[in-house]
């Protein structure tokens, strides 16, 4: 060793320094390369090992061979090998940079272990909270922001003496705030984003936060994990957060206006896309299966949305992805635009602006001025990020509103997926990762996400071989209008019901793609040369199955009509005669016909087993009577229902009706005894107890 050092002292000092510096630089970049390559679990394992071994051998060769060359003073060989080694080190540096960006980005989109939950006491502008104020709170003890933190805020702000009204539904609670029945209610920070799309909740713009309370807690969504291999068929629930800010809010609650269930089979490279309309009326899993619009489940957090969708489809959700649609702007721009066939609008006006037959929608900042509108001509074209977001958001220009919006969102998602697979420049990767990582949250682990490499490789291989990249089967859920009263004496909300037959067809398709059931082979085929060929959309045109029904309006109808309807629906009917002393008496209705009913019209029938109808007694001190079924909204007659046959109540008829201005009993009168399909009549009374 001493001899070696003596010989090195006699070598050219410049080449000796270059030799050692090059070796150190190469060694450092090589060590980081090993670390980064090993982090890419599941991606070309054999190739990664070969790369590590080859460049490890080169490290030894450079060290030993150039040591000899230094002693032998073969400076030309040293210069050549040093140049090659420096090039390798530069390549390693670039590789380390991009791998680090990729891995850091992937880790950042996973759910954080702890997040900040916030509850706010929301009041109408100008309202002051004092000891006499009535507060509204969600009665679900598992709701962190609506119940748990609300109780802590009450203690913190000394509101323990205030009357607290508990609600089973956010909708009912907000309606009562806007109508002045309570002075303040507890909502999450992004309540305007969650509920602001409801036309009935426009009054939320006139609200302020009186008190706010935040607490860092363990993220409840981190428990929603899956061990499902990406190499096997799997499901993803895509949940859109339509935020006006760039970045994904850390709060558990979100608006849930976009729910898209995707199944993917990596063996066949086949995907199905099922967009669930936001207003679909379904049982909410985390709220005692009370019926509500499916987007309301998002107010309780991601787990509630997943449980509700799983209950609806009978299919397990393996993974979820929450995406802020504001991030679509950056993502599409990073991809250089996407190609979308813009559907021609059905209406000309949007947000009070005449679009002139073109597509138009507010920009990402929801600028309400004419200059803030995005305009597009119908037809196939390449659109940028602002245009893609506008198209994915728009619903007011189209006849089917939210249904058409869901269809457009499917178009945008499909176009993004296809464009992402055709990337031709590494420079775009960083832009794409930046756009994705700050606007997406998922329960996938970094290993599971990296496993998509093999899927993407198969897609590209197929595309090169036969031109087919990915098969996406679209679906369409047939629906009908379902105006529903939220509570007895409450307000109507404009929901939609779905046809079970249509949902069954969609679920069957998804289960086939997941290989949960055998594929049903079509054995018949028909063809008409005179008909234009259109791609089949599963679920479309199927209107079979039992529809949801709501309570008809019997006020002004005969008793026999109510009896016939009750018998056909297995509901126990009670009849009571009332006079002027009863709160159920209706002076605008003629004696002998139905003056009032215990269950308001528009109430969903699922939990109704009994109905009491109240009949005006003959009296000498009543106003001039109206005739039954006159339909006068000021007399308590029928509105929007044809009571000549209440049993055939069409839910579409009530879509734009206002609630009747009549005296109705409270919710306590809506009993839930067993159905018997019988009727009981009480004799006329002079006193009526409420």
C-alpha positions as CSV (number, residue, x, y, z in Angstrom):
1,X,0.0,0.0,0.0
2,X,2.9,2.3,0.8
3,X,4.4,1.6,-2.6
4,X,1.1,2.5,-4.2
5,X,1.0,5.8,-2.4
6,X,4.5,6.6,-3.4
7,X,3.7,6.0,-7.0
8,X,0.6,8.1,-6.9
9,X,2.7,11.0,-5.6
10,X,4.7,10.9,-8.8
11,X,1.6,11.1,-11.0
12,X,0.3,14.2,-12.7
13,X,-1.5,16.2,-9.9
14,X,-4.2,17.6,-12.2
15,X,-5.2,14.1,-13.5
16,X,-5.1,12.8,-10.0
17,X,-7.5,15.5,-8.7
18,X,-9.8,14.9,-11.7
19,X,-9.7,11.2,-11.1
20,X,-10.7,11.5,-7.4
21,X,-13.4,14.2,-8.0
22,X,-15.0,12.2,-10.8
23,X,-15.0,9.1,-8.7
24,X,-16.7,10.9,-5.8
25,X,-19.3,12.6,-8.0
26,X,-20.1,9.3,-9.7
27,X,-20.3,7.4,-6.4
28,X,-22.7,10.0,-4.9
29,X,-25.0,10.1,-7.9
30,X,-24.9,6.3,-8.1
31,X,-25.9,5.8,-4.5
32,X,-28.9,8.2,-5.0
33,X,-29.7,6.3,-8.2
34,X,-29.8,3.0,-6.3
35,X,-32.1,4.5,-3.6
36,X,-34.5,6.0,-6.2
37,X,-34.6,2.9,-8.4
38,X,-35.4,0.7,-5.4
39,X,-38.3,3.0,-4.4
40,X,-40.0,2.3,-7.8
41,X,-41.5,-0.9,-6.4
42,X,-43.0,-3.2,-9.1
43,X,-41.7,-1.2,-12.1
44,X,-39.4,-3.4,-14.3
45,X,-37.7,-5.1,-11.3
46,X,-35.3,-7.1,-13.5
47,X,-34.3,-4.0,-15.5
48,X,-33.7,-2.0,-12.4
49,X,-31.4,-4.7,-10.9
50,X,-29.5,-5.0,-14.2
51,X,-29.0,-1.2,-14.4
52,X,-27.7,-1.1,-10.8
53,X,-25.3,-4.0,-11.4
54,X,-23.9,-2.7,-14.7
55,X,-23.2,0.8,-13.4
56,X,-21.8,-0.7,-10.2
57,X,-19.3,-2.7,-12.3
58,X,-18.4,0.5,-14.2
59,X,-17.7,2.2,-10.8
60,X,-15.2,-0.6,-10.0
61,X,-13.7,-0.6,-13.4
62,X,-13.2,3.2,-13.4
63,X,-11.6,3.1,-10.0
64,X,-9.2,0.3,-10.6
65,X,-8.4,0.8,-14.3
66,X,-7.8,4.5,-14.0
67,X,-5.7,4.0,-10.9
68,X,-3.4,1.9,-13.1
69,X,-3.5,4.4,-15.9
70,X,-2.5,7.2,-13.5
71,X,0.6,5.2,-12.5
72,X,1.4,4.3,-16.1
73,X,0.7,7.9,-17.1
74,X,-1.8,6.9,-19.8
75,X,-3.5,10.3,-19.7
76,X,-5.6,9.9,-22.9
77,X,-7.3,6.8,-21.5
78,X,-8.0,8.6,-18.3
79,X,-9.5,11.5,-20.2
80,X,-11.8,9.3,-22.2
81,X,-13.1,7.2,-19.3
82,X,-13.5,10.3,-17.1
83,X,-15.6,12.0,-19.8
84,X,-17.8,8.8,-20.1
85,X,-18.1,8.7,-16.3
86,X,-19.1,12.3,-16.0
87,X,-21.8,11.8,-18.7
88,X,-23.1,8.9,-16.6
89,X,-23.2,11.0,-13.5
90,X,-25.1,13.7,-15.4
91,X,-27.6,11.1,-16.6
92,X,-27.9,9.8,-13.0
93,X,-28.6,13.3,-11.8
94,X,-31.5,13.8,-14.2
95,X,-32.9,10.4,-13.5
96,X,-32.7,11.1,-9.7
97,X,-34.4,14.4,-10.2
98,X,-37.4,13.1,-12.1
99,X,-37.7,9.9,-10.0
100,X,-37.6,12.1,-6.9
101,X,-40.3,14.4,-8.3
102,X,-42.4,11.4,-9.2
103,X,-42.1,9.6,-5.9
104,X,-42.6,12.8,-3.8
105,X,-45.7,13.6,-5.9
106,X,-47.1,10.2,-5.5
107,X,-46.6,10.3,-1.7
108,X,-48.2,13.7,-1.4
109,X,-51.6,12.6,-2.9
110,X,-52.1,10.0,-0.3
111,X,-54.5,10.9,2.6
112,X,-52.7,12.6,5.5
113,X,-52.7,10.9,8.8
114,X,-53.9,14.0,10.6
115,X,-56.0,16.8,9.2
116,X,-57.8,19.9,10.6
117,X,-61.5,19.6,11.1
118,X,-63.5,22.8,11.4
119,X,-67.1,23.6,12.5
120,X,-68.7,27.0,12.1
121,X,-71.7,28.6,13.8
122,X,-73.4,30.1,10.7
123,X,-76.0,32.9,11.0
124,X,-77.9,35.2,8.7
125,X,-76.1,38.5,8.1
126,X,-77.1,40.9,10.9
127,X,-78.0,38.2,13.4
128,X,-76.3,38.3,16.8
129,X,-76.0,35.2,19.0
130,X,-77.1,35.7,22.6
131,X,-78.5,33.5,25.4
132,X,-81.9,33.5,23.8
133,X,-80.7,32.3,20.4
134,X,-81.8,28.9,19.1
135,X,-79.1,26.7,17.5
136,X,-79.4,23.9,15.0
137,X,-77.1,20.8,15.1
138,X,-76.9,17.5,13.2
139,X,-78.0,14.7,15.5
140,X,-75.5,12.2,14.0
141,X,-73.0,11.5,16.9
142,X,-70.4,10.3,14.3
143,X,-70.4,13.6,12.3
144,X,-67.2,15.3,13.4
145,X,-67.8,18.8,12.1
146,X,-71.6,18.8,12.4
147,X,-71.9,17.3,15.8
148,X,-68.8,16.4,17.8
149,X,-66.9,19.7,17.2
150,X,-70.2,21.6,17.4
151,X,-70.7,20.5,21.0
152,X,-67.1,21.5,21.8
153,X,-67.6,24.9,20.3
154,X,-70.8,25.3,22.4
155,X,-68.7,24.6,25.6
156,X,-65.9,26.8,24.4
157,X,-68.1,29.9,23.7
158,X,-70.3,29.5,26.7
159,X,-73.5,28.6,24.7
160,X,-74.5,25.7,27.0
161,X,-77.8,27.5,28.0
162,X,-79.0,28.0,24.5
163,X,-81.7,25.8,23.1
164,X,-80.3,23.3,20.6
165,X,-82.6,21.8,17.9
166,X,-81.2,18.5,16.5
167,X,-81.7,17.7,12.8
168,X,-81.3,14.4,10.9
169,X,-80.6,16.3,7.6
170,X,-78.4,19.2,6.6
171,X,-81.1,20.3,4.1
172,X,-83.8,20.6,6.8
173,X,-81.4,22.5,9.1
174,X,-80.4,25.0,6.4
175,X,-84.0,25.6,5.3
176,X,-84.9,26.4,8.9
177,X,-82.0,28.9,9.2
178,X,-82.9,30.7,6.0
179,X,-86.6,30.8,7.1
180,X,-85.7,32.1,10.6
181,X,-86.8,29.1,12.6
182,X,-83.4,28.9,14.2
183,X,-80.8,31.6,14.7
184,X,-77.7,29.7,13.9
185,X,-76.5,26.3,12.7
186,X,-73.3,24.3,12.7
187,X,-71.7,23.7,9.3
188,X,-68.2,22.9,7.9
189,X,-66.0,25.8,6.5
190,X,-66.9,25.0,2.9
191,X,-70.6,25.0,3.4
192,X,-71.3,27.4,0.6
193,X,-69.4,25.1,-1.8
194,X,-71.2,22.0,-0.6
195,X,-74.8,23.4,-0.6
196,X,-74.5,26.5,-2.8
197,X,-75.6,24.8,-6.0
198,X,-79.1,24.2,-4.5
199,X,-81.3,26.9,-5.9
200,X,-83.3,26.9,-2.7
201,X,-80.2,27.8,-0.8
202,X,-79.3,31.0,-2.6
203,X,-79.8,32.7,0.8
204,X,-76.5,31.2,2.0
205,X,-74.8,34.1,0.3
206,X,-76.4,36.3,3.0
207,X,-74.8,34.3,5.9
208,X,-71.7,34.9,8.0
209,X,-69.7,32.9,10.5
210,X,-70.4,33.9,14.1
211,X,-68.0,31.5,15.7
212,X,-65.4,29.0,14.4
213,X,-63.6,26.1,16.0
214,X,-60.9,24.0,14.5
215,X,-59.1,20.9,15.8
216,X,-56.4,18.7,14.3
217,X,-57.6,15.1,14.5
218,X,-56.8,11.7,13.1
219,X,-58.1,11.6,9.5
220,X,-61.0,9.3,9.4
221,X,-60.4,8.5,5.7
222,X,-57.0,6.9,6.3
223,X,-58.8,3.8,7.4
224,X,-60.3,3.3,3.9
225,X,-57.5,1.1,2.6
226,X,-57.5,-1.7,0.1
227,X,-55.1,-4.5,-0.7
228,X,-56.6,-5.1,-4.1
229,X,-53.9,-5.7,-6.7
230,X,-53.9,-3.4,-9.7
231,X,-53.2,-6.5,-11.8
232,X,-56.7,-7.7,-11.0
233,X,-60.0,-6.0,-12.0
234,X,-60.7,-3.1,-9.6
235,X,-63.1,-0.2,-8.9
236,X,-62.4,3.5,-8.4
237,X,-64.9,6.1,-7.2
238,X,-64.0,9.5,-8.6
239,X,-65.4,12.3,-6.4
240,X,-65.3,15.8,-7.8
241,X,-64.7,18.8,-5.5
242,X,-65.9,21.9,-7.4
243,X,-63.8,24.5,-5.7
244,X,-63.0,28.0,-6.7
245,X,-59.5,27.8,-5.4
246,X,-56.5,25.9,-6.8
247,X,-55.6,23.0,-4.4
248,X,-57.7,20.5,-2.5
249,X,-59.2,21.6,0.8
250,X,-58.2,19.4,3.7
251,X,-61.6,19.4,5.2
252,X,-63.5,16.1,5.3
253,X,-66.7,17.5,3.9
254,X,-67.0,18.5,0.3
255,X,-69.7,19.2,-2.2
256,X,-69.8,15.8,-4.0
257,X,-71.4,17.2,-7.1
258,X,-69.5,14.8,-9.3
259,X,-69.6,11.1,-8.5
260,X,-68.2,8.7,-11.1
261,X,-67.8,5.0,-10.5
262,X,-65.2,3.4,-12.7
263,X,-64.4,-0.3,-13.1
264,X,-61.2,-1.3,-14.9
265,X,-60.0,-4.7,-16.0
266,X,-56.2,-4.6,-16.6
267,X,-56.4,-8.0,-18.4
268,X,-58.8,-6.8,-21.2
269,X,-58.0,-3.0,-20.9
270,X,-61.7,-2.4,-20.6
271,X,-63.3,0.2,-18.4
272,X,-66.8,1.2,-17.5
273,X,-67.9,4.7,-16.4
274,X,-71.0,5.3,-14.4
275,X,-71.8,8.9,-13.5
276,X,-74.3,9.1,-10.6
277,X,-76.5,12.2,-10.9
278,X,-76.0,14.5,-7.8
279,X,-79.7,14.8,-7.2
280,X,-80.4,11.0,-7.2
281,X,-82.6,10.3,-4.2
282,X,-81.1,7.3,-2.2
283,X,-80.7,6.1,1.3
284,X,-77.7,7.7,2.9
285,X,-75.7,5.0,4.6
286,X,-74.2,7.0,7.5
287,X,-77.5,8.8,8.3
288,X,-79.7,5.8,9.3
289,X,-80.5,5.2,5.7
290,X,-82.7,8.3,5.5
291,X,-83.5,9.2,1.9
292,X,-81.7,12.3,0.6
293,X,-79.9,13.4,-2.5
294,X,-76.7,11.4,-3.0
295,X,-74.4,14.4,-3.0
296,X,-75.5,15.2,0.5
297,X,-73.5,12.2,1.7
298,X,-70.4,14.2,1.0
299,X,-71.2,16.5,3.9
300,X,-70.4,13.6,6.2
301,X,-67.1,12.8,4.5
302,X,-65.6,10.4,2.1
303,X,-66.4,7.2,4.0
304,X,-70.1,8.1,3.9
305,X,-70.1,8.6,0.1
306,X,-68.4,5.3,-0.4
307,X,-70.8,3.4,1.9
308,X,-73.7,5.0,0.1
309,X,-72.5,4.1,-3.4
310,X,-71.6,0.6,-2.4
311,X,-75.1,0.2,-0.9
312,X,-76.6,1.5,-4.1
313,X,-74.6,-0.7,-6.5
314,X,-73.8,-3.7,-4.4
315,X,-70.2,-3.4,-5.6
316,X,-67.2,-2.9,-3.3
317,X,-65.2,0.3,-3.9
318,X,-61.5,-0.6,-3.9
319,X,-60.1,2.9,-4.4
320,X,-61.2,6.4,-4.4
321,X,-59.8,9.6,-5.9
322,X,-61.0,13.0,-4.8
323,X,-60.2,15.7,-7.4
324,X,-60.6,19.4,-7.3
325,X,-61.9,20.3,-10.7
326,X,-60.1,23.6,-10.6
327,X,-57.0,21.6,-11.1
328,X,-58.4,20.4,-14.5
329,X,-57.2,23.7,-15.9
330,X,-53.6,23.1,-15.0
331,X,-53.7,19.4,-16.0
332,X,-55.2,20.0,-19.4
333,X,-52.8,22.8,-20.1
334,X,-49.8,20.7,-19.1
335,X,-51.0,18.0,-21.5
336,X,-51.2,20.6,-24.3
337,X,-55.0,20.5,-24.6
338,X,-57.4,17.7,-25.2
339,X,-59.7,16.8,-28.0
340,X,-63.4,16.8,-27.1
341,X,-66.6,16.8,-29.2
342,X,-68.6,19.8,-27.8
343,X,-72.3,19.1,-27.6
344,X,-74.6,21.7,-29.1
345,X,-76.6,23.4,-26.3
346,X,-80.3,23.2,-26.0
347,X,-80.8,26.7,-24.7
348,X,-79.3,30.1,-25.5
349,X,-79.1,31.7,-22.1
350,X,-76.6,30.8,-19.3
351,X,-76.2,32.9,-16.1
352,X,-78.4,35.6,-17.8
353,X,-76.1,35.9,-20.8
354,X,-77.2,35.1,-24.4
355,X,-74.8,32.5,-25.8
356,X,-76.1,33.0,-29.3
357,X,-76.4,29.2,-30.0
358,X,-72.8,28.6,-28.9
359,X,-71.6,26.9,-25.8
360,X,-70.8,29.4,-23.0
361,X,-70.0,29.0,-19.3
362,X,-68.3,31.0,-16.6
363,X,-64.5,30.7,-16.3
364,X,-62.7,28.9,-13.4
365,X,-63.1,32.0,-11.2
366,X,-66.9,32.0,-11.8
367,X,-66.7,35.5,-13.2
368,X,-70.3,36.6,-13.7
369,X,-69.5,39.3,-16.2
370,X,-69.8,38.7,-19.9
371,X,-66.0,39.0,-20.3
372,X,-65.6,36.1,-17.8
373,X,-67.5,33.7,-20.1
374,X,-65.9,30.9,-22.0
375,X,-67.4,30.5,-25.6
376,X,-67.0,27.4,-27.8
377,X,-68.6,26.3,-31.1
378,X,-70.2,22.9,-31.1
379,X,-68.2,20.1,-32.6
380,X,-64.9,18.1,-32.3
381,X,-62.0,20.4,-31.4
382,X,-58.9,20.8,-29.2
383,X,-59.7,22.7,-26.0
384,X,-57.5,24.2,-23.3
385,X,-57.8,23.9,-19.5
386,X,-60.3,26.8,-19.0
387,X,-62.5,25.5,-21.8
388,X,-62.3,21.9,-20.4
389,X,-63.4,22.9,-16.9
390,X,-66.2,25.1,-18.3
391,X,-67.5,22.2,-20.4
392,X,-67.3,19.8,-17.4
393,X,-69.1,22.3,-15.1
394,X,-71.9,23.4,-17.4
395,X,-75.5,22.2,-16.9
396,X,-77.8,25.1,-17.4
397,X,-77.5,25.1,-21.2
398,X,-78.7,21.5,-21.6
399,X,-82.2,20.0,-21.4
400,X,-81.1,17.2,-19.0
401,X,-79.1,19.5,-16.8
402,X,-76.9,17.5,-14.4
403,X,-77.3,14.3,-16.5
404,X,-75.8,16.1,-19.5
405,X,-73.1,17.5,-17.3
406,X,-72.2,14.0,-16.1
407,X,-71.9,12.9,-19.8
408,X,-69.6,15.8,-20.5
409,X,-67.4,15.0,-17.5
410,X,-67.0,11.5,-18.9
411,X,-65.9,13.0,-22.2
412,X,-63.3,15.2,-20.5
413,X,-61.9,12.3,-18.3
414,X,-61.7,10.0,-21.3
415,X,-59.9,12.7,-23.3
416,X,-57.4,13.4,-20.5
417,X,-56.6,9.6,-20.1
418,X,-55.9,9.2,-23.9
419,X,-53.8,12.4,-24.1
420,X,-51.7,11.4,-21.0
421,X,-50.8,8.1,-22.6
422,X,-49.3,9.8,-25.7
423,X,-46.9,12.1,-23.9
424,X,-43.8,12.8,-26.1
425,X,-41.8,15.0,-23.8
426,X,-40.3,14.5,-20.3
427,X,-40.5,18.3,-19.8
428,X,-44.3,17.9,-19.4
429,X,-44.0,15.4,-16.6
430,X,-43.2,17.9,-14.0
431,X,-46.1,20.2,-15.0
432,X,-48.5,17.3,-15.0
433,X,-47.3,16.1,-11.6
434,X,-47.6,19.6,-10.1
435,X,-51.2,19.9,-11.4
436,X,-52.1,16.4,-10.2
437,X,-50.5,16.3,-6.7
438,X,-52.0,19.5,-5.3
439,X,-55.5,18.7,-6.6
440,X,-55.9,15.0,-6.0
441,X,-56.2,12.9,-2.8
442,X,-56.5,9.1,-2.9
443,X,-56.3,6.0,-0.6
444,X,-53.9,4.2,-3.0
445,X,-50.5,3.5,-1.6
446,X,-47.4,4.6,-3.6
447,X,-46.8,1.0,-4.5
448,X,-50.3,0.6,-5.9
449,X,-50.0,3.8,-7.9
450,X,-46.6,2.7,-9.3
451,X,-48.3,-0.6,-10.4
452,X,-50.2,1.4,-13.0
453,X,-46.9,1.4,-15.0
454,X,-47.6,-2.1,-16.2
455,X,-51.1,-1.2,-17.1
456,X,-49.9,1.8,-19.0
457,X,-47.3,-0.2,-20.8
458,X,-49.9,-2.7,-22.0
459,X,-52.1,0.2,-23.2
460,X,-49.2,1.7,-25.2
461,X,-48.3,-1.8,-26.6
462,X,-51.9,-2.4,-27.8
463,X,-52.0,1.1,-29.3
464,X,-48.9,0.4,-31.3
465,X,-50.0,-3.0,-32.4
466,X,-53.7,-2.5,-33.4
467,X,-54.4,1.1,-32.7
468,X,-56.7,0.3,-29.7
469,X,-55.6,2.1,-26.6
470,X,-58.4,1.6,-24.1
471,X,-62.0,0.5,-24.4
472,X,-64.4,2.7,-22.3
473,X,-68.0,1.6,-22.0
474,X,-70.3,4.5,-21.1
475,X,-73.5,4.1,-19.1
476,X,-76.7,6.2,-18.6
477,X,-79.0,6.0,-15.6
478,X,-82.6,6.6,-16.7
479,X,-84.3,8.9,-14.2
480,X,-87.6,10.7,-13.5
481,X,-88.4,13.9,-11.7
482,X,-89.1,13.4,-8.0
483,X,-90.1,16.6,-6.1
484,X,-89.9,15.6,-2.4
485,X,-91.0,17.5,0.7
486,X,-88.1,17.3,3.2
487,X,-90.3,17.0,6.3
488,X,-93.9,17.4,7.4
489,X,-94.8,21.1,6.8
490,X,-91.4,21.5,5.3
491,X,-90.2,22.7,1.9
492,X,-89.9,20.8,-1.4
493,X,-86.6,19.9,-2.9
494,X,-86.1,19.0,-6.6
495,X,-84.7,15.5,-6.5
496,X,-84.7,12.7,-9.1
497,X,-85.5,9.0,-8.9
498,X,-83.9,6.3,-11.0
499,X,-85.4,3.3,-12.7
500,X,-84.2,0.1,-11.0
501,X,-84.1,-1.7,-14.4
502,X,-81.6,0.8,-15.7
503,X,-79.4,0.6,-12.6
504,X,-79.5,-3.2,-12.8
505,X,-78.2,-3.2,-16.4
506,X,-75.3,-0.8,-15.4
507,X,-74.4,-2.9,-12.3
508,X,-74.5,-6.1,-14.4
509,X,-72.0,-4.5,-16.9
510,X,-69.7,-3.4,-14.1
511,X,-69.8,-6.8,-12.4
512,X,-69.0,-8.5,-15.7
513,X,-66.0,-6.2,-16.2
514,X,-64.9,-7.0,-12.7
515,X,-65.3,-10.7,-13.4
516,X,-67.7,-11.1,-10.5
517,X,-70.3,-12.6,-12.8
518,X,-70.2,-14.3,-16.2
519,X,-70.6,-12.2,-19.2
520,X,-74.1,-12.5,-20.7
521,X,-73.7,-13.4,-24.3
522,X,-76.1,-11.6,-26.8
523,X,-77.6,-14.3,-29.0
524,X,-79.9,-12.1,-31.1
525,X,-79.0,-9.4,-33.6
526,X,-81.1,-7.0,-35.7
527,X,-80.0,-4.6,-38.3
528,X,-81.8,-1.9,-40.2
529,X,-80.0,-0.2,-43.1
530,X,-82.2,2.8,-42.8
531,X,-81.3,3.5,-39.2
532,X,-78.1,5.4,-38.3
533,X,-75.7,3.3,-36.2
534,X,-75.1,4.5,-32.6
535,X,-72.9,3.1,-29.9
536,X,-74.8,1.3,-27.3
537,X,-75.0,3.0,-23.9
538,X,-75.8,0.6,-21.1
539,X,-78.8,1.5,-19.1
540,X,-80.2,4.0,-21.6
541,X,-83.9,3.5,-22.6
542,X,-84.6,1.1,-19.7
543,X,-87.6,2.4,-17.6
544,X,-88.6,-0.8,-15.8
545,X,-88.9,-1.3,-12.0
546,X,-90.8,0.3,-9.2
547,X,-90.6,4.0,-8.9
548,X,-90.4,5.9,-5.6
549,X,-93.7,7.5,-4.7
550,X,-94.7,10.5,-2.6
551,X,-97.8,11.2,-0.6
552,X,-100.6,12.8,-2.8
553,X,-102.5,15.9,-1.8
554,X,-105.9,14.8,-0.7
555,X,-107.1,18.2,0.5
556,X,-110.4,18.9,-1.3
557,X,-110.8,15.2,-2.3
558,X,-113.5,12.8,-1.3
559,X,-113.0,10.2,1.4
560,X,-113.6,7.4,-1.0
561,X,-110.7,8.5,-3.1
562,X,-108.3,8.4,-0.2
563,X,-109.7,5.0,0.9
564,X,-109.1,3.6,-2.6
565,X,-105.5,4.9,-2.6
566,X,-104.7,3.7,0.9
567,X,-106.0,0.2,0.2
568,X,-103.9,0.0,-3.0
569,X,-100.8,1.0,-1.1
570,X,-101.3,-1.0,2.1
571,X,-101.6,2.1,4.3
572,X,-103.9,2.2,7.3
573,X,-106.3,5.1,6.9
574,X,-107.9,6.9,9.8
575,X,-110.7,9.5,9.3
576,X,-111.7,12.2,11.8
577,X,-114.3,14.9,11.6
578,X,-113.2,18.3,12.9
579,X,-114.9,21.6,13.5
580,X,-113.8,25.2,14.0
581,X,-112.2,24.4,17.4
582,X,-109.6,22.0,15.8
583,X,-106.2,23.1,14.5
584,X,-106.9,20.7,11.6
585,X,-110.1,22.5,10.5
586,X,-109.8,24.2,7.1
587,X,-112.4,27.0,6.6
588,X,-111.7,27.1,2.9
589,X,-112.9,23.5,2.3
590,X,-116.6,22.4,1.9
591,X,-118.0,20.2,4.7
592,X,-117.9,16.4,4.0
593,X,-114.6,16.4,2.1
594,X,-111.0,16.2,3.2
595,X,-109.8,19.4,4.9
596,X,-106.4,18.3,6.0
597,X,-104.1,15.3,6.3
598,X,-101.6,14.0,8.9
599,X,-98.8,13.4,6.3
600,X,-98.1,16.3,4.0
601,X,-98.2,15.8,0.2
602,X,-94.7,15.2,-1.2
603,X,-93.5,13.1,1.7
604,X,-91.7,10.0,0.5
605,X,-93.9,6.9,1.2
606,X,-91.1,4.5,2.2
607,X,-91.7,5.1,5.9
608,X,-95.4,5.9,5.9
609,X,-97.6,3.2,7.3
610,X,-100.6,5.3,8.5
611,X,-102.5,8.3,7.3
612,X,-105.2,10.3,9.1
613,X,-107.5,12.5,7.0
614,X,-109.5,15.3,8.6
615,X,-113.0,16.1,7.3
616,X,-114.8,19.4,8.0
617,X,-118.0,18.9,10.0
618,X,-121.2,20.6,8.9
619,X,-121.2,24.1,10.6
620,X,-123.3,27.2,10.3
621,X,-120.3,29.5,10.7
622,X,-118.0,28.7,7.8
623,X,-116.9,30.7,4.8
624,X,-118.5,30.0,1.4
625,X,-117.1,26.6,0.4
626,X,-115.0,25.8,-2.6
627,X,-115.7,22.8,-4.7
628,X,-113.4,19.8,-4.4
629,X,-110.4,19.6,-6.7
630,X,-110.8,23.3,-7.6
631,X,-107.0,23.7,-7.5
632,X,-107.1,27.2,-5.9
633,X,-103.8,27.7,-4.1
634,X,-105.4,30.2,-1.7
635,X,-108.2,27.8,-0.7
636,X,-106.1,24.8,0.2
637,X,-107.3,23.0,-2.9
638,X,-105.1,20.6,-4.9
639,X,-102.0,22.0,-6.5
640,X,-100.2,20.0,-9.1
641,X,-101.9,16.7,-8.3
642,X,-104.9,15.2,-10.0
643,X,-106.9,13.9,-7.1
644,X,-109.5,12.4,-9.3
645,X,-107.2,9.4,-9.0
646,X,-104.6,10.1,-6.3
647,X,-103.2,6.6,-6.6
648,X,-101.7,7.6,-10.0
649,X,-99.8,10.5,-8.6
650,X,-97.2,11.6,-11.1
651,X,-94.1,12.9,-9.4
652,X,-93.3,15.1,-12.3
653,X,-96.4,17.2,-11.7
654,X,-95.1,18.8,-8.5
655,X,-91.8,19.9,-9.9
656,X,-92.5,23.6,-9.7
657,X,-95.2,23.6,-7.1
658,X,-95.0,25.8,-4.0
659,X,-95.9,24.2,-0.7
660,X,-99.6,24.7,0.2
661,X,-100.3,27.4,2.7
662,X,-102.4,25.3,5.0
663,X,-102.4,24.1,8.6
664,X,-100.9,20.7,8.9
665,X,-100.2,18.5,11.9
666,X,-96.7,18.0,13.2
667,X,-94.3,15.1,12.5
668,X,-95.4,13.5,15.7
669,X,-98.7,12.6,14.1
670,X,-97.0,10.5,11.5
671,X,-97.2,7.1,13.1
672,X,-95.2,4.1,12.0
673,X,-97.4,1.2,12.9
674,X,-97.7,-1.9,10.7
675,X,-99.5,-1.5,7.4
676,X,-102.9,-3.1,7.2
677,X,-104.7,-1.3,4.3
678,X,-107.7,-0.6,6.5
679,X,-109.6,2.6,7.4
680,X,-111.1,3.8,10.6
681,X,-113.6,6.6,11.1
682,X,-114.2,8.6,14.2
683,X,-117.5,10.4,15.0
684,X,-117.6,14.2,14.7
685,X,-116.1,15.8,17.8
686,X,-116.5,19.3,19.3
687,X,-113.0,19.3,20.6
688,X,-109.9,18.2,18.8
689,X,-106.6,17.5,20.5
690,X,-103.4,18.3,18.6
